[in-house]
Amino acid sequence: MPVVTEYIHLSTNGHAQVVDVTPDVTQTLNNLDIMSGIVTVSVIGSTAALTTCEYEPGLVEDISDIFDKLIPQANYHHDQTWHDGNGHSHLRSSLVGPSVTIPFSKQKLILGTWQQIIFIDFDNRARDRKIVLQFIGE
């Protein structure tokens, strides 16, 4: 089975910004000669995360709100060590996780009707981000 590695590059604002990367993953898949398999989508970095959900304005706002409640911006031990004020960003990222794996068949991602792959940038500043896509299939 071939393994193909591709990348998505994003410029983000941080502060729990949510980006729907489903179209990027779909477009990359459509440019490959792999019909069925899995794709692992993984963020490079420790202050961002990937998951799936319905990408709609209300839920995007809810994501930011719930993380402000669960893991508020505060003075964490990380901040005392590095003085960068993003301890909460690392904790939020760790809670969600850095990657998702999605099956595909006939060059179509197998996702629910209202399910998209979302990237969340939890850092406290703008960043240039790199997401790795690793396709395995036939």
C-alpha atoms as one frame of an Amber mdcrd trajectory, in Angstrom:
protein
   0.000   0.000   0.000   1.348   3.404  -0.883   1.855   6.037   1.778   1.621
   9.650   0.619   2.515  12.625   2.809   1.205  16.111   2.028   0.907  19.368
   3.994  -1.600  22.141   4.622  -0.254  25.575   5.580  -2.405  27.994   7.584
  -1.964  31.470   9.003  -4.080  31.762  12.125  -4.929  34.337  14.782  -4.900
  32.001  17.792  -7.322  32.450  20.711  -9.329  29.281  19.879  -9.715  30.168
  16.203 -11.474  27.297  14.424 -10.682  26.468  10.780 -12.564  23.907   8.685
  -9.797  21.956   6.918 -12.167  19.413   5.314 -12.018  21.113   1.880  -8.191
  21.088   1.972  -8.058  17.398   2.904 -10.668  16.567   0.229  -8.822  18.497
  -2.475  -5.529  16.819  -1.586  -7.179  13.377  -1.672  -8.729  14.113  -5.069
  -5.261  14.858  -6.484  -3.936  11.414  -5.479  -4.170   8.017  -7.145  -5.432
   6.358  -3.961  -9.089   5.284  -3.961  -9.641   3.720  -0.513  -7.807   3.853
   2.786  -7.282   6.208   5.693  -5.847   9.677   6.147  -4.271  10.837   9.368
  -4.471  14.602   9.787  -1.997  15.871  12.380  -0.949  19.324  13.517   2.731
  20.023  14.043   2.970  21.952  17.306   1.754  21.760  20.880  -0.738  24.631
  21.099  -3.247  23.529  18.455  -5.522  20.562  17.965  -7.675  18.664  15.480
 -11.057  17.034  15.894 -14.366  16.669  14.073 -17.635  18.489  14.640 -20.332
  20.391  12.811 -18.647  23.526  11.503 -21.283  26.222  11.967 -21.039  29.704
  13.542 -22.839  28.881  16.784 -20.730  25.818  17.514 -17.530  27.663  16.586
 -18.425  30.271  19.195 -19.365  27.540  21.689 -15.927  25.931  21.294 -14.215
  29.142  22.353 -16.653  29.654  25.227 -16.336  26.128  26.640 -12.536  26.226
  26.642 -12.591  29.595  28.405 -14.628  27.874  31.130 -12.754  24.543  31.225
  -9.198  25.875  30.980  -9.175  29.643  31.481  -6.202  31.817  30.724  -4.389
  31.938  34.073  -0.890  31.832  35.526   0.128  28.203  34.950   3.483  26.645
  35.872   4.410  26.646  32.179   4.007  30.425  32.122   6.289  30.798  35.141
   8.944  28.743  33.332   8.736  30.272  29.844   7.000  33.629  30.465   5.007
  33.306  27.235   1.506  33.314  28.729   0.299  30.310  26.741   0.153  27.586
  29.386  -3.602  27.384  28.840  -2.967  26.834  25.110  -0.860  23.734  25.787
  -3.422  22.332  28.220  -6.309  22.867  25.800  -4.367  21.251  22.968  -3.515
  18.257  25.140  -7.171  17.790  26.027  -8.364  17.658  22.402  -5.319  16.004
  20.798  -3.086  16.635  17.797  -4.647  14.355  15.187  -7.626  12.561  13.698
  -7.771   9.583  11.359 -10.549   9.485   8.760 -11.384   6.594   6.420 -12.093
   7.206   2.750 -13.586   5.152  -0.074 -13.901   5.950  -3.793 -11.786   9.034
  -3.054 -14.413  10.434  -0.659 -13.884  11.029   3.025 -16.292   8.984   5.127
 -17.786  11.656   7.364 -21.289  12.265   8.666 -23.570  14.762   6.953 -22.754
  17.513   9.457 -19.235  16.345  10.367 -16.176  18.326   9.321 -12.500  18.128
  10.235 -11.616  21.191  12.262  -8.320  22.707  13.332  -8.316  24.769  16.536
  -5.472  27.191  17.235  -5.338  27.645  21.004  -2.193  29.799  21.126  -2.325
  33.359  22.450  -0.924  34.920  19.273  -1.032  34.670  15.482   0.882  31.735
  14.038   1.865  30.111  10.758   0.761  26.497  11.091   1.636  23.283   9.312
  -0.690  20.276   9.217   0.584  16.957   7.904  -1.708  14.656   5.939  -0.609
  11.043   5.652  -2.670   8.912   3.273  -2.416   5.130   3.343  -4.448   3.068
   0.900  -4.857   1.583  -2.516
